Amino acid sequence: MITRTRRTVSFALAAAVTRAATAALRAAAPGGRRRWQRTNHAGRTVVLYPGPAVAVAATTGAWRVHPAAGFAVLAAGACGAYDDIAGAGDPRRGFRAHLSALRDGEVTSGAVKLFGISAAALAAGAVLKERPLDKVLAGVVIAGAAHFVNLVDVRPGRAAGAVLALGAPGLLRKGACGELAAAATGAAAAVFPDDFGERAMLGDTGAHALGAALGAAAVVGNRRAGVLVHALAFVVAAVCGDKVSEAARSWRIGQLPVAPLPPATVSPV
């Protein structure tokens, strides 16, 4: 009963922090409202307020469970925020594009993000696990999960929906795994209606933070065999990044009972 209560609190806290932070950013709009606007695939104007809000919520929830997990989520969100700002307008996506630019002597914001998230994930993995191999595998899982959620963030609702689907089994787990999964899914649930309704987007900030939280949950909830399976899955997803993103575009989330609201009824989230 106590563990279930802790998971419930983690979920509710993450959702509440996400909504409160989104509302605060919407009201203040630091740097001007245009800085927070993007044009999505359909040509509609969406806002980025939920991205940092989700990162704050996921970091808060993860830090309550384990500071190392909180650090990984915070670093992933910060690196994503850097790319959202410095890389705005850069059409290059994926490891290959940014590593190719690096070989040509250009340090892209995507490359900074790649190495920053990887370094933070390895540092967190070194604390969360005891044996050397497990530490490395843990870092791969956390960084890989952060990258995977960003890979599927190609259409409205895809990233948040993926986090809800992948995090759901973790909600049934006791201990740190369940609490970390609750933090990730709580934040994702709070932002999903506006993300799916094409009023807002997570951006790299929110996608990477949520992914890192999921990765941390997988790390603390599994022994070596389970962590290895997760690591291999995320490595394959990274290698096949273009195919993963293309598959995400075809997901039929539109069949879910969540409909976009007209602009006149936009919620305060």
N, C-alpha and C positions, 0 to 999 in steps of 0.2 A: 504493500500500500504506500509506503514511504517513497519507494523508487518511482512508482507511478505518479505520485504527487510532484516529485522533482521534475519528471518529464513534462508534466502539464504546466508547471511553473515556467520551465525553460521555453516551451512553445508559446505560452501566453506573453511572457516577457519580450521575446523576440518580435512577436507580432505588434505588441504595443509600442516598443521602441521604434520599430520601422515606421509605423503610422505617425508617431509623434515627430520623429526626425524629418520625415517627408513633409509634414505640414509646416514645420519650422523653416525648412529650406525653401518651400514654396512661398512663404510669407516674406522671407528675407532676400531670397535670390541673390546671394553674394556675387558681385561682379556684373550684375545686370541680368535680366531675364533671357536675353539672346544667348548668353553663354551657356545656358541650361537647355537650349533647344536643339533638336536634331531633326532631320528629315528621314523617315523610315523608308522601307522598300516600296511602299505604296504611294510615296510622295506626301504623306501626312506629317504634320509637325507634332512631335512628341517631346516630352521633357525628361530630364535626367535626374530629377530630385530623388527618386527611389533608390538609385544606385548607391550613393553614399549612405543613405539611411539604412539600407540593407546591410552594408558593410559594418556600420556602427552596431547594429543589432546583432549580427552574427559574431562579431568580435566580442561584444559584451557577454553573449551567451557562452561562447567558447572559453573565454577567460575565466568565467565562473567555474568551469569544469576543470580546466588545466591551463596555466599561463602559457605553456608552450603551444598549445592548440590556438589560444587567443592570439599569440604572436604571429603564427602562420596565417591566420585569417586576416589580421590587420595588415601584414605585409602584402598579401595577395590583393587586398582592396586598394592599398596605397599604390602599388605598381599598376593596377588597372586604372586608377584615377589619373596617374601620370600619362598613360597611353590615351585615355579619353581626351585629355587636354592637349598634350604635345602631338599626338597622332591623329587629331581630328582632320578628316579629309584625306588621309593616307589610305588608298584602296588595298594595300598589301595585307594579306592575312596568312596566318600559318607559319610554322617553323621555317619551312623552306624559303619562303620569300624574305623573311628577316635575316636568316643566316646567309642567304645569297647576297643581300645588301651589305652584310658585315664583311663578307669576303672581298667586296669591292671597296671597302674602307668607309662605308656609311653605317653609323650606329643609329639605328632607328629606335623609336620609342618602343616598338614591339620587341626588339632585342633586349632593351633595358628591362622590360617587363618579364621576358623569358628568364633571364639570368637572375633577376631579383627574386621572383617567385620560387625558382628552383633552389636558390641559396637559402631562403627562409624556410622552405619545406624540409630541406636536409637538416637544417639546424633544429627544427622542431622534432623531426624524426629521431635525431640523436638524443633528445631528452625523453621522448615518449617510449622508446624501446631500449633494451639493455644490450643485446648482442650486436656486433658490428654489421653483420649482414641485414639484420632486422632494421637497424637504423637507416641503412641505405634504402631498403625496400619501402620503409615508411615515408621517406622523403619523396620517393617516386610516386607513391599513391597520392600524397597530399598535392604535389605539383600537378600530377596527371589529372586528378579530379578537378582542380581549378581550371586547367586548360580545357577539359572536356565540356564543362558547363558553358564556357565561352564559345566553344566550337558549335554548340547547338543554338546559341543565341543569335539566330539568323532570321527569325520571324517572331511575331508577337506571341508571347506566352510560352515559347519553346523552352527557354532556360529555366524559368520558374516552374513550369510543368515538369521538366526533367528532375529538378531538385525534389519536388513533391513525390514523384514516383520512386526515385532512387532512395529517398530518405525514409519513405514509409516503413520498409521492413525494420529499419533501425529504431523506429518508435516502439517496437515490440521488445527491444533488448533492454536489459537492466543496466544500471551503472552509467559510466561515463559515455559509452556508445549511444545509449538512448537519449541522454541529455544533449549531446552534440547534434544528434539527428533532429531532435526537437527544436533546437535553436535554428538550424538551417531551414527546416520545413516551416517553422513559425514565421520567419522572415519572408520566405517565399510565398506563403499563403496570403500574407498581408499585401503583397505587391502584385499578386497574380491578376486580380480583376482589372487593374489599370494597365498592366503590361499586355494582357490578352486583348483588352478593349482598345488598344492602340492610342492610349492617352499618355503613356510613359514607357520608358525602357530602362533596363538595368544598366546597360553600358558595361564596359569591361570592369568597372569598379564593383558593381554588384555581382556580376557573373563569377568573377574570380573569387570573391570573398565567399559566396555561397558554396562554390566548388571546393574550396579549401576546407570549409567546415565539414562538408560531407566526407572528404578524404580523411580528415582527422578522426571522424567517427568510425570509419572503416578500419583505421589503424589501431585505435584503442579497443575495438570490439573483436579483433581477430588475432589469432596466433600466426606463426610464420606461413603456414600453408595458405590461410585465407588472405593474408597481406600479399603474398606472392601472386595469387590469382588476380587480385585487384590491380596489382602493379602491371601484370602482363596485359590485362584488359585495357588499361589506360595507355600503355605504350602502343598497342595495336591501334587504338583510337587516334592517337597522335600521328602515327605513320599514315593512317588512312583518313587524315583530317578532312580533306575535300569531300570524300564520300560520306563521312559522318555529317558534315554540314548540309550536304545535298539531301541526305535522308531526313534530316530534321526539317527541311523545307517542306517535305511531303507528309509530315505527321498530320493526322486529321484531328487536331485539337478543336477545330471548329465544331465538332460533333458533341463536345462537352456541354453541359447545361450552364454555360457561363456566356452571356451575351454582352457585347459592347454597349455601353450606355451612350445616349446622345450627348453632345457637348454641354447642353444646358443643365444636365444632371451630373456633371463631374463631381466625384466625391472629393473630400478634402485630403485624400491620401496623395 
